[in-house]
């Protein structure tokens, strides 16, 4: 029996063999490395892929299915999806992989509904990999080596305790067909600590789902949160492609799925229903965030918030569109949901001065409604803007039934009226952080 090699030596031999296009040799070193690190799913995935490249695609798919089932059994649905996604890249129509994906979807949906029992223990498999070294495997003929390595790839060792998985974000909102079609379009990325996943101010062109690891969410120099597996980031890109409102940086090694807006647009042409489900998910997330963060809705309990939300209609504006024209009758109340608006006030000499840029959660148009007067500023969409709109008559009903809302908006409008008068008469450059005029 030959002596085992060190992990460093094994990895060097793997890299060398793959670089030279010798997957049949690489699988021997990968197999020994997997035996020394039995819980490392990245190594096992690499072994399965190399096994397929070396000439045993059936064994490779069997190994990937076994690993995905093991991860699902332990409650790791998103990592299990990564494994299946790797398989689909090589065999996009494989029925067994698609069946595994369907099982993952069922487990995720049932977990979300709270009716998924703890699975029974997996059957203990016969240990076949004990004592195998790279040099011993290299001494075997091709067919025997491929068969032996396939056995090692499927030998996952004793099973850990089963667990009920956390629900899969986004994916549980899709039906089974939509889930499978979406997974096929996901881009998988494994990033080192410190990698920038999103940049504040950059155009949003994809949503990101964290598979494993943690990331820091930062705005400017301030860290807003640390987020981990299962968190969805940047979903507004699916709807609007608006600029990113925060920077996201990998705190440690991290795995992510990415779904681009272009992919959703292709889905809209091929499978309109699936694209609609994805957009509806993003809209629900948007509204949920808005209810939590907008000062307007902070005055209500959860039940009242959602009831009030039903009274608003959803409306979108193209870049440069004037949402409110100064001096015109107030049509209703707007709550900015996505994008930014520019607020400007006409001065006595006829020129206009920009006094604020407002973003999600801010309200516009309340002064004209509360004081029954023409609007005091012009509000223009700086880019694509999504908003909630409450018509004048509905607004009056809401504030009549909710005195605390009238009090909040009245206080806000008094400050804004004073700022509007200052903006109209001053000859100095105004600080938009100090003046917010609607």
C-alpha positions, 0 to 999 in steps of 0.5 A: 500500500502506497503512503498517502500524500499531503493535502497540499501535494494532492491539490498541486497534482490536481491543478497540474493534471486539470491544467494539462487536460488530464481529468483521468489522472486528476480524479485519482488525486481528487478521490484521495483528497475527498477521503481525507476531507469527507465533509468538503462538498466543494471537493466532492463536486469537483470530483464528480465533474472531473469524473464526468470529464474523464469518461464516466458521466453516469457515475458523475451524475449519480455522485451529484444526486447523492450529494444533493440528497445528503445536503437536503436531508441535512436541511441545506436546500440552497447548497443542494441546489448548487450541486444540481445546478452544476449537474444541469450545466453538463446534462441540462435535460437529465431526468434524474437531476430534474427529479431531484430539483422537484424534490427540493422544491417540494421540501422548500414549499412544505417547510415554508408552510410549516408542514414538513416533518423531520426526515428519517435517518438516511440508510448507512452505506457500505464504506468503499473508500477506506485505504484508497490512495491516489497512487493506487488509483493511478495504477488501475486501468481506465475502466477500473479506475473510473468505476472505483472513483465513482464508488468513492464519489458516492461514498459520503460516509455516516449521515449527520442528523436530519433537519427541517430546512429553512424555506427557500427565498424567492423559489418558494414563491414559484410553482414547480415549472417556474422554479426549474426554469429559474434555476436553469438560468441562475449564475453561481459564484463563489467569492473570496472574503472582501469581494464586492458583490454590489456597489452603491450607485451602480446600476442594478442589473441582477438580484442576488441570493446568498447560498452560504457565508455572510456579507456586510451591507454598507451605505457610505462608511456605515455598516447597516447589517450583516446578512447570511444564507437565504437573504435576497439582495437587489431584487428591485433590479428585476423591476426597475434597474434602479441604482444600487442603494448600498454596497454589499461586501463578502465578510468571508468566503461566500456563495451566491446565486445571481439572476439577471434582469436580462434573464427575466426578460428572456423568460418573459418572452418564453414563459410569461407566467414565470416572469410575472411570478418573479416580478410579483415576488420583487413587488411584494418585497418592495412593498414590505420594505416600504411599509417597514421603512416609510415614516408615513406607514409607521403610525399604523399596526401591521394589519392597518398598514396592509389595509391602507396599502390596498387603497394606493394604486401603483404607478411608474414614471420614465426619467424626466417626467414631471410628477408634480408641476408647481402651481397646479391643483394637487391630485393626490399623495405620492409615496416614492417606492423606487428610484429618486425624484428631484424637487425644485422651486420657482424663484421670484425672478423666474429661475428654478432652484433644486432643493432636494432629491428624495428616495424610497419612503418619502411622500410628495404632494401632501401640502396642496391636499392639507392646505387646499392650495396649488402645489408649491414645488415641481417634482421630476423623476430623476430616473425610472421611478415607481410610486404609490398613489393615493387620490385626493378623495381617498387621502381625505378619508384616510386623514379624517379617520387617522388624526395621527397621520394628519398631525404627522403630515401637517408638521412635515408640510409646515417645515416644507412651506417655510423651506419653500418660501426660503428657496423662492427668495434666497440668492444663496446656494441651498443645501439640499440636505437642509431643505426638503420641499414638496 
